[in-house]
Amino acid sequence: MTLSLLIFGLVTDSLLAVLVGLVGARRRIGFGWSFLLSAIFTPLIGLICCLISDKLPQGDRKWGCLGTLLGIMVIIAILGFCLSFFALL
């Protein structure tokens, strides 16, 4: 039961970090930095940092390559973490 709760928590935290990153994509902080702050600390801290940041003019989006790179790295890390726990069972 604890393993399933751990996996559920990791997946939920990752999805919330992606949602905060999408909020940050329309702000000066950008997707990458807001996603990184949410993944390292908590999604609540990342959301507060996004909302403090100024909005981009004309509603543009600021993705950058950092967001894509971090997204791929986090997905690989989560999959590796889950596979290592299932290998122990």
N, C-alpha and C positions, 0 to 999 in steps of 0.2 A: 504494500500500500504506500509506503514512503517513497518508493522509486517512482510510482506513477504520479504522486504529488510533486516530486522534484521535476519530472519531465513536463508536467502540466505548467508548473511555475516558470520554467525556462521558455517554453513555447509562448506563454502568455506575455511574459516580459519582452520577448523579442518582437511579438506583434505590436505591442504598445509602443516600443521604441520606433518601429517603422511608421506607425501612425503619427508620432510626434515629429519624426523626420519629414513627413508629408506636410505637417503644419509649418515646419521651419523652412520648407522649400519656397514659400512665398514671402519669406522674411530675409533680412540681410545676413542672418546667421547661416542660412542655407541648409539643405538636407543633410549633408555629411556631418557637420558639426553638431546639429541637433540630435541626429541619430547616435553619434558617438557619446554625447553627454547622457543621453537616455540609456544607452547600453552600459556605460561605466557606472553611473550613479543610479538613479531611478527615473522612470518615465515622468514622474511628477516634477523632478528638478529640471529635466530637459524641457518639459512644457513651459515651466516658469521662465527659463532662459529664452525660449522661442518667443513668448509673449512680451518679454521685455525688449527684444530686438525690434528695430524699425521695420515697417513693411517696405517691400520693393516698389518702386514707381511703376505705374501702369499694370500692376498685378502680374508682373513677370515671375518666372520661377528660377531659382538658383540651385541647380543640381550639383554640378561639378563631378569630377571623376572620383572624388573621395567617397561620395555616397554609394556609388556602385561597388567600389572596391570593398568598403566596409560591409555592405550588405552581403556580398559573396563570402567574405571571411567569417561573418557571424553565422551564416547558414552552414558553412563547412564545420565550424566549431561545434555547433549544436548537434549536427549529425554525428560527428566524431564522439561527442560526449554521450549521446544516446547509444551508439553502437558499443562503446566501451562498457556501459552498464549492462546492456543486454548480453554481452559476451561473458560477464561474470555470473549470470544466472544459469 
